[in-house]
Amino acid sequence: MKLADNPLLAELLPAWRARAMLVLMMVLFGGLVARAFWLQAVDNEFYQRKGEERFSKVLPTPASRGRVLDRNEQVLAMSTQVSAIVAEARPTRSTAQTRANPRDIGAEKLTPAQIRQLADLLDMDHRTVARKIPDQRGRGYLKRQVAPDVAQRILALKLPGIRAEPEYRRYYPHGEVSAHVVGFTGMDDNGLEGIELAMNRPLTGQKGSRRVITDARRNVVEDVETLQPPRDGGDIRLAIDTRLQFLAHSRLKQAVTEHRARAGSAVVLDSRTGEVLALANWPTYNPNNRAQLSGPPLRNRAFTDTYEPGSTIKPFIAAMALDGGRYNFDTPVDCAGKLRFGRYSIGDAHPHGTLSVAEVIQKSSNIGVAKIAADFTPAEMWRVYDQVGFGSPLRLGFPGEASGRLRSAASWKPVEQATMSYGHGMSVTLMQMARAYMVFARDGDLIPLSLTRVDTPPISGLQVFSAQTAREVRRMLELAAGAGGTAPQAQIPGYRVAGKTGTAHKIEGGTYANKYIASFVGFAPVSDPRYVVAVMIDEPSNGKHYGGQVAAPVFSDIMNATLRTTGIAPDRPVPPLQMARNSVTPKVLP
């Protein structure tokens, strides 16, 4: 029926208006069809991208920290992958969004039951977990370094806003044995102590990034792409020999326990390369247990603790005397009575008459070494101490490394020069003393120390004394470690040993206390010196305090085990009975 055939409709709606309405409706419909075609076929990628951006995130990809290896590629530190459990608050929703999707309201917050479930898996108090969950916006860690199996159980709950981010946790296979060498890292994988700190830069990797798609509950549902691949850190190969490290650690622990001492340190050096083969301190700590990572056990005493070296300094005075041409091995020195400086007097523990220079070192005469030192100016004596490294840091990069104390020669009084000739009035670290003795184990020259493996040893270093002087002092130190010296307990069956004891009072409150530092520094085999071992025991309190009684036996056991472990040939015949008794490496406590 046409519009004109209905008089009522024709009267109400003129024909031209009806046609206009029809055309308008057709145009609108055509526009909608065209728009739909445009969205679906032409500009599909743009709108898809806009949609994805609402649920797209860029997340960091952690890089693995490099390994720390010993000289034989035994792993001392490595990284294992774990997870950080993160709570992320949803942005505040508008009223319109709430009306559009009312069923999503429950995803805004975790229920008390869900929080308790999460807390149980994290082994945390549920109130602590609730406090750590952001209310409106932002994100926060609930717990770091969570085991992978626990993280998977948490993700399986599909809790809103709870996700796991990959990260790494450091693991130290040898625990307390190598703790003071390797150190440890913080929660963010940055080095805080030891090699981990000293070589943090080469060990640290570079994080990457990835784009992911999340659902309405902010859970990752798809890895879209890798934007930047992570770059792992480099490995560090140390000079440390794990076998020797364990031996030094065990024997030192035994000695500190036996003598009821406050602490102790032991160092093993390779005199040919300058490599630090072992470095032990007691007490120590387990770097795998974060609850222990504070307090005195963290101190790397071989580097940080200074002490008066006592008689271990005397060989340097003898070397100065021989090198200056004023004395020789057999030059007599009157060591009787007392040596007086005004109201001060110097004596020996045991009375002596006339001793040769060699016997001054063998018997450890304070009077004899002070008289020898008096023939030289303070500047000459200071120069020798300075050249062997006293008063200056070793600059190995270890945190807290001390430089010791060596005052300017211009301030020395005659009595101070005398006391400094036998190691009082100055201070050193055990590592400084060990390195200084390399000048006698070598032919008078001194090379730098190295914490990392040295494949090409230096041919020569700083020439401090002549080769002849070094060999003569070597003979003196062999006498000191022999039957007529102060350290017969330093002897090792089958090997010629050289070294010197030290016994010094500790200073407390600016005065000398009735507490001692017992030390011994030596090297072997004398015929072709290879290793230097230094031992220091702090405050032995079981009735013995002399270096020859306390530190020399520790030296003997560590050096004996070192020589045999590394296959160094004996250079002295062993009587049959002794050979039978010492056919097995000395046993040390675990």
C-alpha positions as CSV (number, residue, x, y, z in Angstrom):
1,M,0.0,0.0,0.0
2,K,1.3,3.3,-1.0
3,L,1.5,6.3,1.4
4,A,-0.9,8.2,-0.8
5,D,-3.5,5.4,-0.6
6,N,-3.9,6.0,3.2
7,P,-5.5,9.4,3.7
8,L,-4.7,9.5,7.4
9,L,-0.9,8.8,6.9
10,A,-0.7,11.1,4.0
11,E,-2.2,13.8,6.1
12,L,0.2,13.2,9.0
13,L,3.5,12.6,7.1
14,P,4.1,14.3,3.8
15,A,5.7,12.2,1.2
16,W,9.0,14.1,0.9
17,R,9.6,13.7,4.6
18,A,9.1,10.0,4.5
19,R,11.5,9.6,1.7
20,A,14.1,11.7,3.6
21,M,13.8,9.5,6.6
22,L,14.3,6.4,4.5
23,V,17.3,7.8,2.8
24,L,18.8,8.9,6.2
25,M,18.3,5.4,7.6
26,M,20.0,3.8,4.6
27,V,22.9,6.2,4.9
28,L,23.4,5.5,8.6
29,F,23.2,1.8,8.0
30,G,25.8,2.1,5.2
31,G,28.0,4.0,7.5
32,L,27.9,1.4,10.2
33,V,28.7,-1.3,7.6
34,A,31.6,0.7,6.3
35,R,32.9,1.4,9.8
36,A,32.7,-2.3,10.7
37,F,34.6,-3.2,7.6
38,W,37.3,-0.6,8.4
39,L,37.8,-1.9,11.9
40,Q,37.8,-5.5,10.9
41,A,39.8,-5.4,7.7
42,V,41.6,-2.1,7.3
43,D,42.7,-0.8,10.8
44,N,42.5,-4.0,12.7
45,E,46.2,-3.9,14.0
46,F,45.8,-0.4,15.5
47,Y,42.8,-1.3,17.6
48,Q,44.2,-4.7,18.5
49,R,47.3,-3.0,19.7
50,K,45.3,-0.5,21.7
51,G,43.4,-3.4,23.3
52,E,46.6,-5.2,24.1
53,E,48.2,-2.2,25.7
54,R,45.6,-2.3,28.5
55,F,46.9,-5.7,29.5
56,S,50.5,-5.5,28.2
57,K,53.5,-5.1,30.6
58,V,57.2,-4.9,30.2
59,L,58.9,-7.1,32.8
60,P,62.7,-7.3,33.6
61,T,64.5,-10.6,32.9
62,P,67.2,-11.2,35.4
63,A,70.8,-12.1,34.4
64,S,72.7,-14.8,36.2
65,R,75.8,-13.6,38.2
66,G,79.1,-15.1,37.1
67,R,80.5,-18.0,39.0
68,V,83.5,-17.8,41.4
69,L,85.9,-20.7,40.8
70,D,89.1,-21.9,42.5
71,R,92.3,-22.4,40.6
72,N,91.2,-26.0,39.6
73,E,87.7,-24.8,38.5
74,Q,86.0,-26.0,41.6
75,V,82.9,-23.9,42.1
76,L,83.0,-21.6,45.1
77,A,80.0,-19.5,44.3
78,M,77.1,-20.0,41.8
79,S,73.6,-18.7,41.2
80,T,70.4,-20.8,41.2
81,Q,67.1,-19.5,39.8
82,V,64.4,-18.7,42.3
83,S,61.4,-16.4,42.4
84,A,60.3,-13.2,44.1
85,I,56.6,-13.2,45.0
86,V,55.1,-9.8,44.1
87,A,51.7,-8.3,45.1
88,E,50.4,-5.7,42.6
89,A,47.5,-3.4,43.4
90,R,44.9,-2.8,40.6
91,P,44.4,0.8,39.5
92,T,41.3,2.4,41.2
93,R,38.3,1.6,39.0
94,S,35.7,4.2,37.9
95,T,32.0,3.8,38.7
96,A,31.3,3.2,35.0
97,Q,33.8,0.3,34.9
98,T,32.3,-1.2,38.0
99,R,28.8,-1.1,36.5
100,A,30.1,-2.5,33.2
101,N,31.6,-5.5,34.9
102,P,30.2,-6.0,38.4
103,R,31.4,-9.6,38.7
104,D,35.0,-8.4,38.7
105,I,34.6,-6.5,42.0
106,G,35.8,-9.6,43.9
107,A,39.2,-9.4,42.1
108,E,40.1,-6.1,43.7
109,K,41.3,-7.6,47.0
110,L,42.4,-10.9,48.4
111,T,40.0,-12.5,50.9
112,P,41.2,-13.2,54.4
113,A,41.2,-16.9,53.5
114,Q,43.3,-16.4,50.5
115,I,45.8,-14.3,52.5
116,R,46.1,-17.1,55.1
117,Q,46.7,-19.6,52.3
118,L,49.4,-17.4,50.7
119,A,51.0,-16.8,54.1
120,D,51.2,-20.5,54.8
121,L,53.0,-21.2,51.6
122,L,55.4,-18.3,52.2
123,D,56.0,-19.4,55.8
124,M,55.0,-15.9,57.0
125,D,52.5,-14.5,59.4
126,H,49.3,-13.7,57.6
127,R,49.2,-10.2,59.2
128,T,52.6,-9.4,57.7
129,V,51.4,-10.6,54.3
130,A,48.3,-8.4,54.5
131,R,50.4,-5.3,55.4
132,K,52.6,-5.9,52.4
133,I,49.8,-6.0,49.8
134,P,49.3,-2.5,48.3
135,D,45.8,-1.1,48.7
136,Q,45.3,1.1,45.7
137,R,48.2,1.3,43.4
138,G,51.8,0.2,43.1
139,R,53.5,-3.1,43.8
140,G,55.6,-4.7,46.6
141,Y,57.6,-7.8,47.4
142,L,55.9,-10.3,49.7
143,K,59.0,-12.5,49.8
144,R,62.3,-12.7,47.9
145,Q,64.2,-15.8,46.8
146,V,61.4,-18.3,47.1
147,A,62.1,-21.9,46.0
148,P,60.7,-22.7,42.5
149,D,58.3,-25.4,43.8
150,V,56.8,-23.0,46.3
151,A,56.4,-20.4,43.7
152,Q,54.6,-22.8,41.4
153,R,52.2,-23.8,44.2
154,I,51.4,-20.1,44.8
155,L,50.8,-19.4,41.1
156,A,48.5,-22.4,40.9
157,L,46.1,-20.6,43.3
158,K,45.6,-17.9,40.7
159,L,45.3,-15.2,43.3
160,P,44.5,-11.7,41.9
161,G,47.5,-9.5,41.8
162,I,50.0,-12.1,43.0
163,R,52.7,-13.1,40.6
164,A,56.2,-14.6,40.6
165,E,59.2,-12.8,39.1
166,P,62.3,-14.8,38.2
167,E,65.5,-13.9,40.1
168,Y,68.7,-15.6,41.3
169,R,70.0,-16.7,44.7
170,R,73.7,-17.1,45.4
171,Y,74.9,-20.5,46.6
172,Y,78.2,-21.2,48.2
173,P,79.1,-25.0,48.0
174,H,82.0,-24.8,50.5
175,G,80.1,-22.6,53.1
176,E,82.2,-21.4,56.0
177,V,85.5,-22.9,54.6
178,S,85.9,-20.2,51.9
179,A,83.6,-17.5,53.4
180,H,86.3,-14.9,54.0
181,V,87.7,-15.4,50.5
182,V,84.5,-15.4,48.5
183,G,82.2,-13.2,50.7
184,F,78.5,-12.9,49.8
185,T,75.9,-10.9,48.0
186,G,72.9,-9.0,49.1
187,M,69.3,-9.7,48.2
188,D,69.6,-7.8,45.0
189,D,72.6,-9.9,43.9
190,N,75.2,-7.2,44.5
191,G,78.5,-8.1,46.2
192,L,78.8,-7.1,49.9
193,E,81.9,-8.8,51.1
194,G,85.0,-10.6,49.8
195,I,85.6,-11.4,46.1
196,E,81.9,-10.8,45.5
197,L,82.4,-7.2,46.4
198,A,86.0,-6.7,45.1
199,M,85.1,-8.1,41.7
200,N,81.4,-7.1,41.6
201,R,81.6,-5.4,38.2
202,P,82.8,-8.4,36.1
203,L,80.6,-10.8,38.0
204,T,77.5,-8.8,37.5
205,G,75.3,-9.5,34.4
206,Q,73.0,-7.1,32.5
207,K,69.3,-7.5,32.9
208,G,67.1,-8.0,29.9
209,S,63.4,-7.3,29.3
210,R,60.3,-9.0,27.9
211,R,56.8,-8.0,27.0
212,V,53.9,-10.1,28.4
213,I,50.1,-10.1,28.3
214,T,48.2,-10.2,31.6
215,D,44.6,-11.1,32.4
216,A,42.2,-9.1,34.4
217,R,43.8,-10.5,37.6
218,R,47.2,-9.3,36.4
219,N,48.5,-12.8,36.0
220,V,50.8,-13.4,33.1
221,V,49.0,-15.4,30.4
222,E,51.4,-15.0,27.5
223,D,55.0,-14.1,26.8
224,V,54.8,-11.9,23.7
225,E,58.4,-11.1,22.9
226,T,61.9,-10.7,24.3
227,L,62.8,-7.0,24.0
228,Q,66.3,-7.3,25.3
229,P,68.0,-10.7,26.2
230,P,69.8,-10.8,29.5
231,R,73.6,-11.0,29.5
232,D,75.1,-13.2,32.2
233,G,78.1,-12.1,34.3
234,G,81.6,-13.4,33.7
235,D,83.2,-16.2,35.7
236,I,86.2,-15.4,38.0
237,R,88.9,-17.9,38.5
238,L,90.7,-17.4,41.8
239,A,94.2,-18.5,42.9
240,I,92.7,-20.3,45.9
241,D,93.2,-24.0,46.0
242,T,90.2,-25.5,47.7
243,R,92.2,-28.5,49.0
244,L,94.7,-26.1,50.8
245,Q,91.9,-23.8,51.9
246,F,90.2,-26.7,53.7
247,L,93.4,-27.8,55.3
248,A,94.2,-24.3,56.6
249,H,90.6,-23.7,57.8
250,S,90.5,-27.0,59.7
251,R,93.9,-26.7,61.4
252,L,93.3,-23.1,62.3
253,K,89.9,-24.0,63.9
254,Q,91.6,-26.7,65.9
255,A,94.3,-24.3,67.2
256,V,91.9,-21.6,68.2
257,T,89.8,-24.1,70.0
258,E,92.7,-25.9,71.7
259,H,94.3,-22.7,73.0
260,R,91.0,-21.1,73.9
261,A,91.9,-18.1,71.7
262,R,89.8,-15.2,70.7
263,A,90.5,-15.6,67.0
264,G,93.1,-16.7,64.4
265,S,94.2,-16.3,60.8
266,A,96.3,-18.4,58.4
267,V,97.6,-17.5,54.9
268,V,99.3,-19.6,52.3
269,L,101.2,-17.9,49.4
270,D,103.0,-19.1,46.3
271,S,106.3,-17.2,46.4
272,R,106.9,-17.8,42.7
273,T,103.6,-16.3,41.5
274,G,102.4,-14.2,44.4
275,E,99.1,-16.1,44.4
276,V,97.1,-16.4,47.5
277,L,96.5,-20.2,47.7
278,A,94.6,-20.2,51.0
279,L,93.2,-17.6,53.4
280,A,91.4,-18.7,56.6
281,N,90.0,-16.9,59.6
282,W,88.4,-18.2,62.7
283,P,85.7,-17.5,63.8
284,T,84.0,-17.6,60.4
285,Y,80.4,-17.8,59.1
286,N,78.2,-19.6,56.6
287,P,77.4,-17.3,53.7
288,N,74.4,-19.5,52.8
289,N,72.7,-18.6,56.1
290,R,71.6,-14.9,56.0
291,A,70.9,-15.0,59.7
292,Q,74.7,-15.2,60.3
293,L,75.7,-12.3,58.0
294,S,76.6,-9.7,60.7
295,G,79.0,-9.2,63.5
296,P,82.6,-10.0,64.2
297,P,82.7,-13.3,62.3
298,L,82.5,-11.4,59.1
299,R,85.8,-9.7,59.6
300,N,88.5,-10.9,57.3
301,R,91.2,-10.6,60.0
302,A,94.1,-11.4,57.7
303,F,93.4,-8.1,55.9
304,T,91.6,-6.0,58.5
305,D,93.2,-6.7,61.9
306,T,96.5,-5.0,62.7
307,Y,98.9,-6.1,65.4
308,E,102.4,-5.5,66.5
309,P,104.5,-8.0,64.6
310,G,107.0,-8.6,67.4
311,S,110.1,-10.7,66.6
312,T,108.9,-11.6,63.1
313,I,110.2,-8.2,62.1
314,K,113.8,-9.0,63.1
315,P,115.0,-10.7,59.9
316,F,114.5,-7.4,58.0
317,I,116.9,-5.7,60.4
318,A,119.4,-8.5,59.8
319,A,118.9,-8.1,56.0
320,M,119.5,-4.3,56.2
321,A,122.7,-4.9,58.2
322,L,124.1,-7.5,55.7
323,D,123.0,-5.5,52.7
324,G,124.7,-2.4,54.1
325,G,128.0,-4.2,54.3
326,R,128.5,-3.4,58.0
327,Y,127.7,-6.9,59.2
328,N,127.9,-10.4,58.0
329,F,126.5,-13.8,59.0
330,D,129.1,-14.2,61.8
331,T,129.6,-10.7,63.0
332,P,129.6,-10.8,66.9
333,V,127.1,-8.7,68.8
334,D,127.2,-8.2,72.6
335,C,123.8,-9.1,73.9
336,A,124.6,-9.3,77.6
337,G,122.8,-7.4,80.4
338,K,120.3,-4.6,79.5
339,L,120.3,-1.9,76.8
340,R,119.3,1.4,78.4
341,F,117.7,4.5,76.8
342,G,117.4,7.0,79.7
343,R,114.6,5.6,82.0
344,Y,113.8,2.9,79.5
345,S,115.6,-0.4,79.3
346,I,115.5,-3.3,76.8
347,G,116.2,-6.9,77.8
348,D,115.8,-10.5,76.6
349,A,113.6,-13.2,77.8
350,H,116.7,-15.4,78.4
351,P,120.2,-13.9,79.1
352,H,122.7,-14.1,76.3
353,G,126.4,-13.2,76.1
354,T,127.9,-12.5,72.7
355,L,126.0,-13.8,69.7
356,S,126.6,-13.7,66.0
357,V,124.1,-11.9,63.8
358,A,122.8,-15.3,62.8
359,E,122.4,-16.3,66.4
360,V,120.6,-13.0,67.2
361,I,117.9,-14.1,64.8
362,Q,118.1,-17.8,65.9
363,K,117.8,-16.9,69.6
364,S,115.5,-13.8,69.0
365,S,117.6,-11.4,71.0
366,N,115.9,-8.0,71.4
367,I,119.2,-6.5,72.7
368,G,121.2,-7.8,69.7
369,V,118.7,-6.6,67.0
370,A,118.3,-3.2,68.7
371,K,122.1,-2.7,68.7
372,I,122.3,-3.6,65.0
373,A,119.5,-1.2,64.2
374,A,121.3,1.6,66.1
375,D,124.1,1.5,63.5
376,F,121.6,2.8,60.9
377,T,119.6,6.0,60.7
378,P,115.9,6.0,61.3
379,A,115.5,6.9,57.6
380,E,117.4,3.9,56.5
381,M,115.4,1.6,58.7
382,W,112.1,3.2,57.6
383,R,113.0,2.7,54.0
384,V,113.5,-1.0,54.4
385,Y,110.1,-1.4,56.2
386,D,108.4,0.8,53.5
387,Q,109.9,-1.2,50.6
388,V,108.6,-4.5,51.9
389,G,105.1,-3.0,52.2
390,F,104.6,-2.1,55.8
391,G,102.4,1.0,56.4
392,S,100.8,0.7,52.9
393,P,97.7,-1.2,51.9
394,L,98.1,-4.2,49.5
395,R,95.3,-2.8,47.3
396,L,93.8,-6.1,46.5
397,G,90.3,-4.7,46.6
398,F,89.2,-6.5,49.7
399,P,86.8,-4.4,51.8
400,G,88.2,-3.0,55.0
401,E,91.8,-3.7,54.1
402,A,94.1,-2.0,56.6
403,S,97.4,-0.4,55.9
404,G,99.0,-0.9,59.3
405,R,101.0,1.8,61.1
406,L,104.5,3.0,60.2
407,R,105.2,6.5,61.4
408,S,107.5,8.9,59.6
409,A,111.2,8.3,60.5
410,A,111.5,12.0,61.4
411,S,109.5,11.4,64.5
412,W,111.4,8.4,65.8
413,K,113.3,8.7,69.1
414,P,116.3,6.5,69.8
415,V,114.3,4.2,72.1
416,E,111.5,4.0,69.5
417,Q,113.9,3.0,66.8
418,A,115.2,0.3,69.2
419,T,111.7,-1.1,70.0
420,M,110.6,-1.0,66.3
421,S,113.6,-3.2,65.5
422,Y,111.8,-6.0,67.3
423,G,108.3,-5.1,66.2
424,H,106.9,-2.8,68.9
425,G,105.6,0.6,68.1
426,M,104.3,-0.3,64.6
427,S,101.5,-2.5,63.3
428,V,100.9,-4.8,60.3
429,T,98.3,-7.2,59.0
430,L,99.1,-10.9,58.6
431,M,98.8,-10.6,54.9
432,Q,101.3,-7.8,54.8
433,M,103.7,-9.9,56.9
434,A,103.3,-13.0,54.7
435,R,104.0,-11.0,51.6
436,A,107.0,-9.3,53.1
437,Y,108.6,-12.8,53.9
438,M,108.4,-13.5,50.2
439,V,111.5,-11.3,49.9
440,F,113.5,-14.1,51.7
441,A,111.8,-17.0,49.9
442,R,112.8,-15.3,46.6
443,D,116.2,-13.8,45.9
444,G,115.6,-10.5,47.6
445,D,112.9,-9.2,45.3
446,L,109.2,-8.6,46.0
447,I,106.3,-9.2,43.7
448,P,102.6,-8.2,44.0
449,L,100.0,-10.6,45.5
450,S,97.2,-11.9,43.4
451,L,93.8,-13.2,44.4
452,T,93.2,-14.6,40.9
453,R,95.1,-17.4,39.2
454,V,98.4,-16.3,37.6
455,D,99.3,-18.3,34.4
456,T,102.5,-16.4,33.6
457,P,104.5,-15.7,36.8
458,P,106.5,-12.5,36.9
459,I,110.2,-13.0,36.3
460,S,111.3,-10.5,38.9
461,G,109.9,-7.8,41.2
462,L,111.1,-4.9,43.2
463,Q,114.7,-5.6,44.3
464,V,114.7,-4.9,48.1
465,F,117.9,-6.8,49.1
466,S,120.6,-8.5,47.1
467,A,120.2,-12.1,46.3
468,Q,123.2,-13.0,48.5
469,T,121.6,-11.2,51.4
470,A,118.3,-13.0,51.0
471,R,120.1,-16.4,50.9
472,E,122.1,-15.5,54.1
473,V,118.9,-14.5,56.0
474,R,117.3,-17.7,54.7
475,R,120.0,-19.6,56.5
476,M,119.4,-17.6,59.7
477,L,115.7,-18.4,59.5
478,E,116.4,-22.0,59.1
479,L,118.4,-21.9,62.3
480,A,115.5,-20.1,64.0
481,A,113.1,-22.9,63.0
482,G,115.6,-25.6,64.1
483,A,116.4,-27.4,67.3
484,G,118.5,-24.5,68.7
485,G,116.0,-21.8,67.7
486,T,112.7,-20.5,69.1
487,A,110.5,-22.7,66.9
488,P,111.6,-26.3,66.7
489,Q,107.9,-27.3,66.5
490,A,107.8,-25.7,63.1
491,Q,109.9,-28.6,61.7
492,I,108.5,-30.9,59.0
493,P,109.9,-34.4,58.4
494,G,111.6,-34.6,55.1
495,Y,111.7,-30.8,54.5
496,R,114.0,-28.0,55.4
497,V,112.0,-25.2,57.0
498,A,112.8,-21.5,57.7
499,G,110.8,-19.0,59.7
500,K,110.5,-16.8,62.7
501,T,108.3,-16.6,65.7
502,G,106.5,-13.5,67.1
503,T,105.1,-12.9,70.5
504,A,103.7,-9.5,71.2
505,H,101.5,-7.9,73.9
506,K,98.2,-6.5,72.8
507,I,97.5,-2.8,73.2
508,E,94.2,-1.9,74.9
509,G,93.3,1.7,75.9
510,G,96.7,2.9,74.8
511,T,98.7,0.6,77.1
512,Y,100.1,-2.9,76.9
513,A,97.7,-5.5,78.3
514,N,98.5,-8.9,79.6
515,K,97.2,-10.4,76.4
516,Y,99.2,-11.7,73.5
517,I,99.4,-12.2,69.8
518,A,101.3,-15.4,68.9
519,S,102.5,-15.7,65.3
520,F,104.8,-17.5,63.0
521,V,105.9,-16.8,59.4
522,G,108.0,-19.1,57.4
523,F,108.6,-20.9,54.1
524,A,109.7,-24.2,52.6
525,P,111.5,-26.1,51.2
526,V,114.6,-24.0,52.0
527,S,116.6,-25.5,49.2
528,D,114.1,-24.1,46.7
529,P,111.5,-22.1,48.5
530,R,108.0,-22.4,47.1
531,Y,105.4,-21.6,49.7
532,V,105.1,-19.0,52.5
533,V,102.7,-19.7,55.4
534,A,101.8,-17.2,58.0
535,V,99.8,-17.9,61.2
536,M,98.5,-15.6,63.8
537,I,96.6,-16.7,67.0
538,D,94.9,-13.8,68.9
539,E,94.8,-14.1,72.7
540,P,95.7,-17.7,73.5
541,S,94.6,-18.4,77.0
542,N,95.3,-22.0,78.0
543,G,98.7,-21.2,79.6
544,K,100.8,-21.0,76.4
545,H,101.3,-17.7,74.5
546,Y,104.7,-17.9,72.7
547,G,104.7,-18.0,69.0
548,G,106.9,-21.1,69.0
549,Q,104.4,-22.9,71.2
550,V,101.1,-21.8,69.7
551,A,101.6,-20.7,66.1
552,A,104.6,-22.8,64.9
553,P,102.8,-26.2,65.2
554,V,100.0,-24.8,63.1
555,F,102.5,-23.6,60.5
556,S,104.1,-27.0,60.5
557,D,100.8,-28.9,59.8
558,I,99.6,-26.5,57.2
559,M,103.0,-26.3,55.4
560,N,103.4,-30.1,55.6
561,A,100.0,-30.7,54.0
562,T,100.6,-28.0,51.4
563,L,103.9,-29.5,50.3
564,R,102.6,-33.1,50.1
565,T,99.3,-32.1,48.4
566,T,101.0,-30.2,45.7
567,G,103.7,-32.8,45.2
568,I,106.8,-30.9,46.2
569,A,109.8,-33.2,46.6
570,P,111.4,-33.5,50.0
571,D,114.8,-31.9,50.4
572,R,116.0,-33.5,53.6
573,P,116.4,-37.2,54.5
574,V,113.9,-38.7,56.9
575,P,115.0,-41.2,59.5
576,P,113.2,-44.6,59.1
577,L,111.2,-44.3,62.3
578,Q,110.0,-40.7,61.5
579,M,109.2,-41.8,58.0
580,A,106.8,-44.5,59.3
581,R,105.2,-42.1,61.7
582,N,104.6,-39.4,59.1
583,S,103.7,-41.5,56.0
584,V,100.2,-40.0,56.2
585,T,99.3,-36.4,56.0
586,P,98.6,-35.0,59.5
587,K,95.0,-35.4,60.4
588,V,93.1,-32.2,61.2
589,L,89.7,-31.6,62.7
590,P,86.8,-31.1,60.2
